[in-house]
Amino acid sequence: MKTLHVLVALVSLALLVSACPKKQDPAKTDPKDPTAKTDEKKPDEKKPDEKKPEPGPGALAEDKDYKDGNIQAAVMEVQTKLDVAGMGPDKAGDDVKKAQEGSVTSQTLTVTDNRGKAIFTTEEFFIPKGTELRYNPAHKKYVLADQGKKEYWAMSGAEIGNLLEGGPVMTRSNYTIEIKNTEEKEKIAEFDAVKSDCVIGFDWKVKTKSGEKTGKVKVNLAIWHSADEKLKADWAKMMLDFLTVPFQDEAGMKVVDELKAKIKFPLKWAMEVINEGQAKEKGESAPKLVTTAQKLEIKEIAKGELASPPAGFNPATGPYEFGKGGQTAKDDLLGKIPAKKGTPPKDVKAPDEKADGKEEK
């Protein structure tokens, strides 16, 4: 099980895509079937060089609800970093210090009643600066947008989760969740917040070259959240849709719904992922990723900034792939954190070699 580094950094993606399709006229498509033309010219009226390429498999209808006008939104700048405080003294060497320094990432999160957007803003990271992750709950699809190429990929929460984790496709089942409120309080980004401790559990399964691997995971998730009346309840729910991306498969939705029912607007969250089948050295603790709001503003923005998919973007024709120096599908970053931005650990084991802490016999 990976660290889910990009749960918030979500958060660990990268980009390099195949060929880019030309812009498709929205009037030529049926919203229910993006690949079906509704008013094509007759064969004798169309020249061979006028034929337009079909949209990619993840094509979505135009977001007409967020095309024009302005809307009030919560705009939050957050920073995620690795917390090594729980690691044993023998682990606090140069490698761990470099890991901590290299783990710091930043994002801007913008949420309204029914739209949300995360922009990755870290320099020299394998998630290109400016990459966006947008969400429209109406179609339950996250849209990964490449601002440079004006392309997007539409994926479910489960697909995004597997992509962010950088390993083989993982299926999860038997989710459980416990939420306990605490008396701990903290002022974050000038808002009062209270801490709640959540424990999320699930079984996982992956298929590798050497056979099927299974295991159990426990996620310790501490959330500092605010009930300030200026932070609307619907905004809080949209924030949780971003915080819980890796858990948004069909089986995990009960976890998301439980959090939405009991957690207010999240301002800080700390995540520790424990793979129960992973062997640990004495004194070693699971890495903890802490995301904290540095600044939070409530302001009016153009609705188009949250359109999902973004206006003028084309659906990508190729799969979303990791960029140079990032994690790859061949690597199982079992509890590892890159020692430097964009550089994976040198001691990564392929998933078919070691997936549950035990060497294959």
Rosetta blueprint (number, residue, H / E / L):
1 M L
2 K L
3 T L
4 L L
5 H H
6 V H
7 L H
8 V L
9 A L
10 L L
11 V L
12 S L
13 L L
14 A L
15 L L
16 L L
17 V L
18 S L
19 A L
20 C L
21 P L
22 K L
23 K L
24 Q L
25 D L
26 P H
27 A H
28 K H
29 T E
30 D E
31 P L
32 K L
33 D E
34 P E
35 T E
36 A E
37 K E
38 T L
39 D L
40 E L
41 K L
42 K L
43 P H
44 D H
45 E H
46 K L
47 K L
48 P H
49 D H
50 E H
51 K L
52 K L
53 P L
54 E L
55 P L
56 G L
57 P L
58 G L
59 A L
60 L L
61 A L
62 E L
63 D L
64 K H
65 D H
66 Y H
67 K L
68 D L
69 G L
70 N E
71 I E
72 Q E
73 A E
74 A E
75 V E
76 M E
77 E E
78 V E
79 Q E
80 T E
81 K E
82 L E
83 D E
84 V L
85 A L
86 G L
87 M L
88 G L
89 P H
90 D H
91 K H
92 A L
93 G L
94 D H
95 D H
96 V H
97 K H
98 K H
99 A H
100 Q H
101 E H
102 G H
103 S L
104 V L
105 T E
106 S E
107 Q E
108 T E
109 L E
110 T E
111 V E
112 T L
113 D L
114 N L
115 R L
116 G E
117 K E
118 A E
119 I E
120 F E
121 T L
122 T L
123 E L
124 E L
125 F L
126 F L
127 I L
128 P L
129 K L
130 G L
131 T L
132 E E
133 L E
134 R E
135 Y E
136 N E
137 P L
138 A L
139 H L
140 K L
141 K E
142 Y E
143 V E
144 L E
145 A E
146 D E
147 Q L
148 G L
149 K L
150 K L
151 E E
152 Y E
153 W E
154 A E
155 M E
156 S L
157 G H
158 A H
159 E H
160 I H
161 G H
162 N H
163 L H
164 L H
165 E H
166 G L
167 G L
168 P L
169 V L
170 M E
171 T E
172 R E
173 S E
174 N E
175 Y E
176 T E
177 I E
178 E E
179 I E
180 K E
181 N E
182 T E
183 E E
184 E E
185 K E
186 E E
187 K E
188 I E
189 A L
190 E L
191 F E
192 D E
193 A E
194 V E
195 K E
196 S E
197 D E
198 C E
199 V E
200 I E
201 G E
202 F E
203 D E
204 W E
205 K E
206 V E
207 K E
208 T E
209 K L
210 S L
211 G E
212 E E
213 K E
214 T E
215 G E
216 K E
217 V E
218 K E
219 V E
220 N E
221 L E
222 A E
223 I E
224 W E
225 H E
226 S E
227 A L
228 D L
229 E L
230 K L
231 L L
232 K L
233 A H
234 D H
235 W H
236 A H
237 K H
238 M H
239 M H
240 L H
241 D H
242 F H
243 L H
244 T L
245 V H
246 P H
247 F H
248 Q L
249 D L
250 E L
251 A L
252 G L
253 M H
254 K H
255 V H
256 V H
257 D H
258 E H
259 L H
260 K H
261 A H
262 K H
263 I L
264 K L
265 F E
266 P E
267 L E
268 K E
269 W E
270 A E
271 M E
272 E E
273 V E
274 I E
275 N E
276 E L
277 G L
278 Q L
279 A L
280 K L
281 E L
282 K L
283 G L
284 E L
285 S L
286 A L
287 P L
288 K E
289 L E
290 V E
291 T E
292 T E
293 A E
294 Q E
295 K E
296 L E
297 E E
298 I E
299 K E
300 E E
301 I E
302 A E
303 K H
304 G H
305 E H
306 L H
307 A L
308 S L
309 P L
310 P L
311 A L
312 G L
313 F L
314 N E
315 P E
316 A L
317 T L
318 G L
319 P L
320 Y L
321 E L
322 F L
323 G L
324 K L
325 G L
326 G L
327 Q L
328 T L
329 A L
330 K L
331 D L
332 D E
333 L L
334 L L
335 G L
336 K L
337 I L
338 P L
339 A L
340 K E
341 K L
342 G L
343 T E
344 P L
345 P L
346 K L
347 D L
348 V L
349 K E
350 A L
351 P L
352 D L
353 E L
354 K L
355 A L
356 D L
357 G L
358 K L
359 E L
360 E L
361 K L
